[in-house]
Each structure stands twice: as structure tokens, then as C-alpha cells.
Amino acid sequence: MMLSVGKIFWLIIILIAVWYLFKIIEKRKLNIVKNNQKKENEDINKKGIDAFKCDVCGLWSTGKKCNNKECTNS
């Protein structure tokens, strides 16, 4: 079986097409993973934390009392 210029040309075209097909599939997989991570991060950000703003110093603190050492409300 002899390889002619035409057969080599078509072989190269088919290989390039398969290469780009796999690149497109890989990009779609990465986009799906990124979208899933983005949704998870948005869900985490929506949960928030329990905090309150001190009436005296204005510092946001967690817990039941102000965490500012200089505040008179702590």
C-alpha cells in the first residue's frame, strides 16, 4: 500500500479535526467544573456569619460581646 500525497493530506486533516474536537470537549468539561465551583462559592457566601455591630465603637464582632479591646462595651 502506497501513501500518496492526497492520503497524507487527508490523514493530517482528520488528525487536526480530532485534536480540536478533544480540545472543545475538554473546555466544556472545565467550564462545567468552574460553574459548579462558582455555585458552591455563592451558596457559601449566602450562608453568612452571625455577627453584630457594637453600638459604642461600631466594630462588627461575633459572639455575644464586643471584641474590641479599646471599647467600653466589651
C-alpha positions as CSV (number, residue, x, y, z in Angstrom):
1,M,0.0,0.0,0.0
2,M,1.5,3.3,-1.1
3,L,0.9,6.5,0.7
4,S,0.1,9.3,-1.8
5,V,0.2,13.0,-1.1
6,G,-3.6,13.0,-1.1
7,K,-3.9,10.3,1.6
8,I,-1.3,12.0,3.8
9,F,-3.2,15.3,3.4
10,W,-6.5,13.8,4.4
11,L,-4.8,11.9,7.3
12,I,-3.4,15.2,8.6
13,I,-6.9,16.9,8.2
14,I,-8.6,14.1,10.2
15,L,-5.9,14.2,12.9
16,I,-6.3,18.0,13.3
17,A,-10.1,17.7,13.4
18,V,-9.9,15.0,16.1
19,W,-7.4,17.2,18.1
20,Y,-9.7,20.2,18.0
21,L,-12.7,18.0,18.9
22,F,-10.9,16.8,22.1
23,K,-9.9,20.4,22.9
24,I,-13.5,21.6,22.7
25,I,-14.7,18.7,24.8
26,E,-12.1,19.5,27.5
27,K,-13.0,23.2,27.5
28,R,-16.7,22.3,28.1
29,K,-15.7,20.0,31.0
30,L,-13.6,22.8,32.6
31,N,-16.5,25.3,32.2
32,I,-18.9,22.8,33.9
33,V,-16.5,22.4,36.8
34,K,-15.9,26.1,37.1
35,N,-19.7,26.8,37.1
36,N,-20.2,24.1,39.8
37,Q,-17.5,25.7,41.9
38,K,-18.9,29.2,41.4
39,K,-22.4,28.0,42.5
40,E,-20.8,26.3,45.6
41,N,-19.0,29.5,46.5
42,E,-22.2,31.6,46.0
43,D,-24.0,29.2,48.3
44,I,-21.3,29.5,51.0
45,N,-21.4,33.3,50.7
46,K,-25.1,33.4,51.1
47,K,-25.0,31.5,54.4
48,G,-23.0,34.3,56.1
49,I,-21.9,34.5,59.7
50,D,-23.6,35.5,62.9
51,A,-22.3,38.9,63.8
52,F,-23.5,42.1,65.4
53,K,-22.4,45.8,65.2
54,C,-21.3,47.3,68.5
55,D,-23.4,50.4,69.3
56,V,-20.4,52.1,71.1
57,C,-17.4,51.6,68.7
58,G,-19.1,50.4,65.5
59,L,-16.9,47.2,65.2
60,W,-18.6,44.1,63.8
61,S,-18.0,41.2,66.2
62,T,-19.0,37.6,66.6
63,G,-20.3,36.2,69.8
64,K,-22.2,38.0,72.5
65,K,-19.9,40.8,73.4
66,C,-17.7,43.3,71.5
67,N,-14.2,42.0,70.6
68,N,-12.6,45.5,70.5
69,K,-10.2,45.8,73.5
70,E,-10.5,49.6,73.5
71,C,-14.3,49.6,73.5
72,T,-16.1,50.4,76.8
73,N,-18.9,47.9,75.8
74,S,-16.6,44.9,76.0
